[in-house]
């Protein structure tokens, strides 16, 4: 079944946890960064659905049992833009077309994408983002230094099993059980 992405849930989650770490997830800040892990959590809050395909899926059960797409910048992009199974899916989109709950990724001068952020609002035409590693809440994108940026517009999500609602448990750091 195809479902609408709950953008409001994704952004509410981002705003609650921007400066804190949800104890249900490992904090990767000291070993490469927590940005993609955080944005994956936000997307999960808006879908309550993971994709447990080995290697190429998008899931988090524990620090030892997670997919590369859950925490890796390029892996998340590849998953979201090619996923045809359970979980969220999207398309690369011009930054001017992004909506709240969509994903932004920043690249350096060598065209290496290194940072993942969640679109959390707008101030006129200015995109506001919320992120972790360098924690930010509704920070203007223009305050970042980067060579290139790409946007990923989340189109929705698929779920073959019965639909569940893990949002409250996830938001309140109670359990991942309803999401798994």
C-alpha positions as CSV (number, residue, x, y, z in Angstrom):
1,X,0.0,0.0,0.0
2,X,1.1,3.6,-0.7
3,X,0.8,6.2,2.1
4,X,1.3,9.9,2.4
5,X,4.4,11.0,4.3
6,X,3.5,12.8,7.5
7,X,5.7,15.9,7.2
8,X,4.3,17.5,10.4
9,X,5.4,14.5,12.4
10,X,8.9,14.5,10.9
11,X,9.4,18.2,11.7
12,X,7.9,17.9,15.2
13,X,10.3,15.1,15.9
14,X,13.3,17.2,14.5
15,X,12.4,20.2,16.6
16,X,12.0,18.1,19.8
17,X,15.3,16.3,19.4
18,X,17.5,18.9,17.6
19,X,19.7,19.6,20.7
20,X,19.2,16.3,22.4
21,X,19.8,12.6,21.5
22,X,16.9,10.1,21.6
23,X,18.2,7.2,23.7
24,X,16.6,4.7,21.4
25,X,19.4,5.4,18.9
26,X,23.2,5.4,19.1
27,X,24.8,8.8,18.9
28,X,27.4,8.8,16.1
29,X,28.6,12.4,16.8
30,X,32.0,11.3,17.9
31,X,32.6,8.7,15.2
32,X,31.8,10.5,11.9
33,X,28.7,12.4,12.7
34,X,25.0,12.0,13.6
35,X,23.4,14.0,10.9
36,X,22.0,11.2,8.7
37,X,21.1,9.1,11.7
38,X,19.0,12.1,13.0
39,X,17.3,12.7,9.6
40,X,16.5,9.0,9.3
41,X,14.8,9.2,12.7
42,X,12.8,12.2,11.5
43,X,11.7,10.4,8.4
44,X,10.8,7.4,10.5
45,X,8.6,9.7,12.6
46,X,6.8,10.6,9.4
47,X,6.4,7.1,8.1
48,X,6.7,4.6,11.0
49,X,8.0,2.2,8.4
50,X,11.4,0.7,7.8
51,X,12.8,-1.4,4.9
52,X,14.6,-4.5,6.2
53,X,16.3,-5.5,2.9
54,X,19.8,-6.6,3.8
55,X,22.5,-4.2,2.8
56,X,20.3,-2.0,0.6
57,X,17.3,-1.3,2.9
58,X,16.8,1.4,5.5
59,X,16.4,0.3,9.1
60,X,17.8,0.6,12.6
61,X,17.4,-2.1,15.3
62,X,20.6,-1.4,17.1
63,X,24.0,0.1,16.5
64,X,25.2,-3.4,15.4
65,X,22.0,-4.1,13.4
66,X,21.3,-1.2,11.0
67,X,21.5,-0.6,7.3
68,X,24.2,1.7,5.7
69,X,21.4,4.0,4.5
70,X,20.3,4.7,8.0
71,X,23.6,6.6,8.8
72,X,25.4,7.2,5.5
73,X,24.8,10.3,3.5
74,X,25.3,8.8,0.0
75,X,23.5,5.5,1.1
76,X,20.5,7.5,2.3
77,X,20.3,9.4,-1.0
78,X,20.6,6.1,-3.0
79,X,17.9,4.4,-0.9
80,X,15.4,7.2,-1.0
81,X,15.8,7.8,-4.8
82,X,15.6,4.2,-5.8
83,X,13.4,2.5,-3.2
84,X,10.6,0.4,-4.7
85,X,9.9,-1.6,-1.6
86,X,8.7,-0.8,2.0
87,X,9.6,2.5,3.4
88,X,10.0,6.1,2.2
89,X,10.9,7.0,-1.3
90,X,11.5,10.3,-3.1
91,X,13.1,12.1,-6.0
92,X,15.9,14.6,-6.3
93,X,14.3,18.0,-6.5
94,X,15.4,21.6,-7.0
95,X,15.8,23.3,-3.7
96,X,13.1,25.8,-4.6
97,X,10.6,22.9,-4.8
98,X,11.3,21.4,-1.3
99,X,8.7,21.2,1.4
100,X,9.0,20.8,5.2
101,X,10.1,17.3,6.0
102,X,12.2,17.0,2.9
103,X,15.9,16.3,3.0
104,X,18.9,18.4,2.0
105,X,22.4,17.2,1.5
106,X,25.5,19.4,1.3
107,X,28.7,18.8,-0.7
108,X,32.2,20.1,-0.5
109,X,34.3,21.4,-3.4
110,X,35.2,17.8,-4.4
111,X,31.5,17.0,-5.0
112,X,31.5,14.7,-1.9
113,X,28.2,14.9,0.0
114,X,29.0,15.1,3.7
115,X,26.0,16.5,5.6
116,X,22.3,15.7,5.8
117,X,19.7,18.1,7.1
118,X,15.9,18.2,7.4
119,X,13.9,21.1,5.9
120,X,12.0,22.4,9.0
121,X,10.5,25.6,7.7
122,X,10.8,28.7,5.6
123,X,11.4,32.4,6.2
124,X,10.2,33.9,3.0
125,X,12.2,32.2,0.3
126,X,14.9,31.1,2.8
127,X,15.0,27.4,3.7
128,X,15.3,26.7,7.4
129,X,16.9,23.4,8.4
130,X,17.2,21.3,11.6
131,X,20.1,19.0,12.0
132,X,22.5,17.2,14.4
133,X,26.3,16.8,14.6
134,X,26.5,20.6,14.4
135,X,23.1,20.9,16.1
136,X,20.7,23.4,14.6
137,X,17.1,24.3,14.9
138,X,15.5,26.2,12.1
139,X,18.9,27.5,11.0
140,X,18.9,29.4,7.6
141,X,20.5,27.3,4.9
142,X,22.4,30.5,3.9
143,X,24.4,30.2,7.1
144,X,26.1,27.0,6.0
145,X,29.3,26.9,3.9
146,X,29.1,24.4,1.1
147,X,29.9,24.0,-2.6
148,X,26.7,22.3,-3.7
149,X,23.4,21.1,-2.3
150,X,20.8,18.7,-3.4
151,X,17.3,18.2,-2.2
152,X,15.3,15.0,-1.9
153,X,11.5,15.4,-2.0
154,X,9.9,12.6,-0.1
155,X,6.9,11.5,-2.2
156,X,5.5,9.0,0.4
157,X,6.1,5.5,1.7
158,X,5.0,2.0,1.0
159,X,4.1,-0.6,3.6
160,X,3.1,-4.2,2.7
161,X,2.3,-5.2,6.2
162,X,-0.6,-3.6,8.1
163,X,0.0,0.1,8.9
164,X,1.1,1.0,12.3
165,X,1.7,4.2,14.3
166,X,4.9,4.5,16.2
167,X,5.1,8.3,16.3
168,X,4.3,8.9,20.0
169,X,6.6,6.1,21.2
170,X,9.4,7.3,19.0
171,X,8.9,11.0,19.9
172,X,8.9,10.2,23.6
173,X,11.8,7.7,23.3
174,X,9.7,4.9,24.7
175,X,10.4,2.1,22.2
176,X,11.2,1.2,18.6
177,X,9.0,-1.9,18.9
178,X,6.0,-0.4,17.0
179,X,8.3,0.7,14.1
180,X,10.0,-2.7,13.7
